[in-house]
Amino acid sequence: MNTKETLTEEWPLRPYYKRDLAIAYAPDITPASALNRLALWIHHNAALHEALLLAGYQVRQRMFTSLQVELIFRYLGRP
């Protein structure tokens, strides 16, 4: 099995709670700090931010949709 298949199995495209995805990207910091870091990455990546907004992203939403997760994976890579 190659690395790409392994990553796809570990992080399939599906809805994720923001907190869960943030912790996956930054497992060594507190959940609150991980959420803040993910929010900064999204805000500072103009292309990702615009794509998420077009996909219906709202800052206060608690869960990313499958489409939003796909966009995050495309721009940031899988955790």
Backbone as numpy.savetxt, mean C-alpha at the origin, in Angstrom:
# Nx Ny Nz CAx CAy CAz Cx Cy Cz
10.03 -22.42 -7.93 9.18 -21.24 -7.93 10.07 -20.00 -7.93
9.75 -19.03 -8.78 10.59 -17.84 -8.83 10.14 -16.81 -7.80
10.93 -15.77 -7.64 10.67 -14.75 -6.63 9.37 -14.03 -6.89
9.05 -13.72 -8.14 7.82 -12.99 -8.47 6.59 -13.79 -8.04
6.58 -15.09 -8.29 5.46 -15.93 -7.89 5.33 -15.98 -6.37
6.45 -16.03 -5.66 6.43 -16.07 -4.20 5.84 -14.79 -3.65
6.25 -13.64 -4.18 5.72 -12.36 -3.72 4.23 -12.25 -3.98
3.77 -12.74 -5.13 2.36 -12.68 -5.46 1.55 -13.53 -4.49
2.09 -14.67 -4.11 1.39 -15.54 -3.16 1.36 -14.92 -1.77
2.44 -14.27 -1.37 2.50 -13.65 -0.05 1.61 -12.42 0.05
1.54 -11.65 -1.00 0.75 -10.42 -1.01 -0.16 -10.40 -2.24
-1.22 -11.19 -2.22 -2.15 -11.20 -3.36 -2.88 -9.86 -3.46
-3.37 -9.57 -4.66 -4.15 -8.34 -4.84 -5.54 -8.58 -4.27
-5.81 -7.87 -3.19 -7.10 -7.92 -2.52 -7.18 -6.69 -1.64
-8.33 -6.37 -1.09 -8.40 -5.23 -0.17 -7.57 -5.50 1.09
-6.92 -4.46 1.58 -6.15 -4.54 2.82 -6.49 -3.34 3.69
-6.51 -3.57 5.00 -6.60 -2.44 5.92 -5.32 -1.63 5.78
-5.46 -0.33 5.87 -4.29 0.55 5.76 -3.22 0.15 6.77
-3.65 -0.13 7.97 -2.73 -0.47 9.05 -1.92 -1.72 8.70
-2.59 -2.74 8.18 -1.91 -3.99 7.84 -0.86 -3.77 6.75
-1.23 -3.00 5.74 -0.29 -2.74 4.65 0.88 -1.88 5.13
0.58 -0.89 5.95 1.63 -0.01 6.49 2.63 -0.81 7.32
2.13 -1.71 8.16 3.00 -2.54 8.99 3.84 -3.47 8.12
3.27 -3.95 7.03 4.03 -4.82 6.13 5.21 -4.08 5.51
5.03 -2.80 5.20 6.12 -2.01 4.61 7.14 -1.57 5.66
6.71 -1.45 6.91 7.61 -0.98 7.97 7.38 -1.79 9.24
7.79 -3.05 9.26 7.49 -3.92 10.40 8.26 -3.59 11.68
9.30 -2.80 11.58 10.15 -2.53 12.75 9.79 -1.28 13.52
8.71 -0.61 13.12 8.28 0.59 13.84 6.84 0.40 14.31
6.38 1.31 15.13 5.02 1.17 15.68 3.98 1.30 14.57
2.81 0.72 14.77 1.76 0.83 13.75 1.42 2.27 13.38
1.37 3.15 14.37 1.06 4.55 14.08 2.14 5.19 13.22
3.39 4.91 13.53 4.49 5.44 12.73 4.49 4.84 11.33
4.15 3.56 11.23 4.08 2.91 9.92 2.99 3.55 9.06
1.85 3.84 9.67 0.77 4.52 8.94 1.21 5.89 8.47
1.89 6.63 9.34 2.38 7.96 8.97 3.39 7.87 7.82
4.27 6.88 7.90 5.28 6.71 6.85 4.62 6.39 5.51
3.66 5.47 5.51 2.96 5.12 4.27 2.23 6.33 3.71
1.59 7.11 4.58 0.90 8.31 4.13 1.87 9.30 3.49
3.06 9.45 4.07 4.07 10.34 3.48 4.54 9.82 2.13
4.78 8.52 2.03 5.20 7.94 0.75 4.16 8.21 -0.32
2.89 8.03 0.04 1.81 8.26 -0.93 1.76 9.74 -1.31
1.83 10.60 -0.33 1.73 12.04 -0.58 2.90 12.57 -1.41
4.09 12.06 -1.15 5.28 12.56 -1.84 5.52 11.90 -3.21
4.82 10.83 -3.50 4.92 10.20 -4.81 3.74 10.72 -5.63
3.97 11.79 -6.37 2.88 12.48 -7.08 2.11 11.56 -8.02
2.82 10.70 -8.74 2.14 9.80 -9.68 1.25 8.82 -8.94
1.75 8.26 -7.85 0.95 7.33 -7.04 -0.24 8.05 -6.43
-0.01 9.21 -5.87 -1.09 9.98 -5.24 -2.20 10.29 -6.24
-1.83 10.73 -7.41 -2.82 11.05 -8.44 -3.58 9.80 -8.87
-2.87 8.70 -9.06 -3.52 7.45 -9.47 -4.49 6.98 -8.39
-4.10 7.10 -7.13 -4.99 6.69 -6.04 -6.24 7.57 -5.98
-6.06 8.87 -6.16 -7.21 9.77 -6.16 -8.18 9.42 -7.28
-7.65 9.10 -8.45 -8.50 8.70 -9.58 -9.20 7.37 -9.30
-8.62 6.56 -8.42 -9.22 5.27 -8.05 -10.16 5.40 -6.85
-10.46 6.65 -6.45 -11.42 6.87 -5.38 -10.84 6.95 -3.98
-9.53 7.06 -3.87 -8.89 7.11 -2.55 -9.32 8.34 -1.77
-9.64 8.12 -0.51 -9.95 9.19 0.44 -8.96 9.07 1.60
-8.41 10.16 2.07 -7.39 10.14 3.12 -7.88 9.40 4.36
-9.13 9.56 4.72 -9.66 8.98 5.96 -10.17 7.54 5.82
-10.11 6.97 4.63 -10.61 5.60 4.49 -9.70 4.65 5.26
-10.27 3.59 5.80 -9.51 2.66 6.63 -9.00 1.46 5.85
-9.53 1.26 4.67 -9.16 0.09 3.88 -8.88 0.52 2.45
-7.82 -0.07 1.88 -7.53 0.15 0.47 -8.32 -0.88 -0.34
-8.88 -0.45 -1.47 -9.55 -1.38 -2.37 -8.50 -2.19 -3.12
-8.94 -3.23 -3.80 -8.01 -4.04 -4.60 -7.29 -3.19 -5.64
-8.01 -2.30 -6.29 -7.41 -1.43 -7.30 -6.36 -0.52 -6.67
-6.67 0.03 -5.51 -5.71 0.90 -4.83 -4.47 0.13 -4.39
-4.66 -1.10 -3.94 -3.53 -1.94 -3.56 -2.67 -2.24 -4.78
-3.31 -2.51 -5.91 -2.55 -2.76 -7.14 -1.69 -1.56 -7.49
-2.23 -0.37 -7.35 -1.48 0.85 -7.64 -0.32 1.02 -6.67
-0.55 0.78 -5.40 0.51 0.89 -4.40 1.63 -0.10 -4.71
1.27 -1.33 -5.04 2.27 -2.34 -5.38 3.05 -1.92 -6.64
2.35 -1.32 -7.60 3.01 -0.92 -8.85 4.04 0.17 -8.59
3.69 1.15 -7.74 4.59 2.28 -7.52 5.61 2.04 -6.41
5.25 1.28 -5.38 6.15 1.08 -4.25 6.76 -0.32 -4.20
6.25 -1.22 -5.01 6.67 -2.61 -4.92 5.88 -3.32 -3.84
5.97 -4.64 -3.83 5.27 -5.39 -2.79 6.09 -5.34 -1.50
5.40 -5.38 -0.36 6.14 -5.34 0.92 7.09 -6.51 1.07
